[in-house]
Amino acid sequence: MLHRPLPRLFVLVGPDHDLALLPGLVRAGVAGFQVRDKTGSDRACLALVECVLESVRSLGALVVVDDRLDVALASGADGVHLGAEDLPVTAARRLAPDLVVGATCRDAAAVARAGADGADYAGLGPLHATTTKSGLPAPLGPAALRAAAGGLPLVAIGGLDPDRAREARAHGAHGAAVLAAVWAAADPLAAARELVAAVA
C-alpha cells in the first residue's frame, strides 16, 4: 500500500550488478529499485534484497522484490512486483496488506483487473524489444500506454532509454523501469541522471 509517492524511475537490480553503485544512484535521483533474481536460491535472493535495502533505504529509496512475496516479507522490503505466473494480486494483498504491490500488465483490461484486485501500480510492457529478459511477448509500443492510462499509475518497462522513457511519459506513463539503460552504460550514474530527468 502506497504511503508515499510512487517513484518515477525504478532501476532493476540483480546479483551480477555492482551494488556499490546503489547509493550513488539514489543521489543521482533514482527513488525506486526492483530486485530481480531469477536463478539464485531463496537464501541468495534474500541476501541480495537485504543488501539493496541496507544500501538505499536510509537514503529514502523504495525497494520492491520481483516475483517473490515471501522474500519481500522476510527482508522487510517495501513491496513486491508480481508477474503473470506469480501469486495473484488478491492473495498478495491479503497476505501483505501494507506492502506496495505492482502487477505486470499488457492492456487496459489487465490494468483494470489489477486495480480492482488491490494493486498499487501496473508495470506495462515490454514497450520495446529488450534482451534483458527472455520469453517475453511482442513489444507493445508506446501507444499501448495511452490506451491503458487513466486507472492505476503505469510504469513502462522494456527497452527504454532516456528518449523512449520521455516518450512513455508523454503517452501517459507515470514513470519507467530500466535495467540495461543503467547497468550497461559506460557511466551508470550519468545514465541514471539522464533517465531521472527524462521521466521528471
C-alpha positions, -999 to 999 in steps of 0.1 A, spaced: 0 0 0 14 33 -10 21 57 19 44 79 -2 47 89 -39 54 62 -64 89 66 -78 91 79 -114 121 57 -121 128 21 -109 162 6 -116 161 -32 -117 189 -48 -96 203 -83 -100 230 -104 -84 255 -95 -112 253 -58 -108 277 -35 -89 258 -29 -57 284 -4 -45 269 20 -70 234 19 -54 239 49 -30 252 69 -59 222 60 -80 199 73 -52 220 105 -50 215 108 -88 178 108 -82 167 72 -85 139 67 -60 129 31 -67 146 -2 -70 132 -36 -82 153 -65 -71 152 -94 -96 170 -127 -90 156 -154 -113 182 -181 -107 195 -178 -71 184 -198 -41 159 -185 -16 188 -175 7 207 -158 -21 177 -138 -31 170 -128 5 207 -118 9 205 -97 -23 174 -79 -12 188 -72 23 220 -58 7 200 -35 -15 179 -23 14 210 -16 35 224 4 7 194 26 -2 167 26 24 184 52 47 186 75 17 148 73 12 145 49 -18 117 24 -22 126 -13 -28 103 -39 -43 111 -75 -49 104 -91 -83 80 -121 -81 88 -132 -45 63 -121 -19 79 -144 7 113 -127 2 97 -93 3 81 -101 36 112 -118 51 135 -90 41 112 -62 52 112 -47 16 86 -21 8 68 -41 -18 65 -68 -44 61 -68 -82 41 -97 -95 42 -112 -130 15 -132 -147 27 -165 -133 33 -153 -98 8 -152 -69 -24 -133 -77 -26 -97 -66 -56 -106 -44 -35 -132 -25 -6 -109 -21 -28 -81 -8 -45 -104 16 -11 -117 30 6 -83 29 -19 -55 33 7 -29 39 31 -37 11 33 -18 -22 20 -43 -48 28 -39 -85 14 -61 -113 27 -68 -148 0 -59 -174 -3 -57 -211 -35 -39 -218 -62 -17 -202 -83 -46 -192 -54 -62 -172 -47 -28 -156 -83 -25 -145 -83 -61 -131 -51 -54 -112 -65 -22 -97 -97 -40 -87 -76 -67 -71 -57 -42 -50 -25 -34 -69 -9 0 -64 6 3 -99 9 -16 -131 41 -24 -150 32 -22 -186 54 -39 -211 75 -48 -228 71 -15 -245 101 -21 -269 123 -51 -277 147 -60 -249 175 -85 -244 175 -84 -206 147 -110 -202 139 -140 -223 105 -154 -233 87 -121 -235 57 -114 -258 60 -90 -287 66 -53 -278 35 -33 -272 47 1 -285 41 34 -267 6 38 -280 -4 10 -255 3 33 -227 -22 59 -239 -48 31 -243 -42 18 -207 -39 52 -189 -64 65 -165 -66 39 -138 -35 27 -119 -2 45 -123 16 29 -152 53 21 -150 66 15 -186 93 -12 -190 111 -28 -218 139 -14 -240 138 20 -225 165 47 -229 161 84 -220 143 93 -252 119 63 -250 113 70 -213 104 106 -221 81 94 -249 65 69 -225 57 98 -201 42 118 -229 19 88 -237 6 86 -202 31 66 -182 37 76 -145 73 65 -149 97 39 -162 116 8 -151 151 2 -166 179 -23 -164 204 -21 -193 199 16 -197 218 20 -164 239 -11 -159 251 -14 -195 260 23 -197 297 33 -197 288 57 -168 258 43 -148 255 73 -126 254 97 -156 229 75 -173 207 75 -142 208 113 -140 197 114 -177 168 90 -171 157 108 -139 155 140 -160 136 122 -188 108 110 -165 105 141 -143 
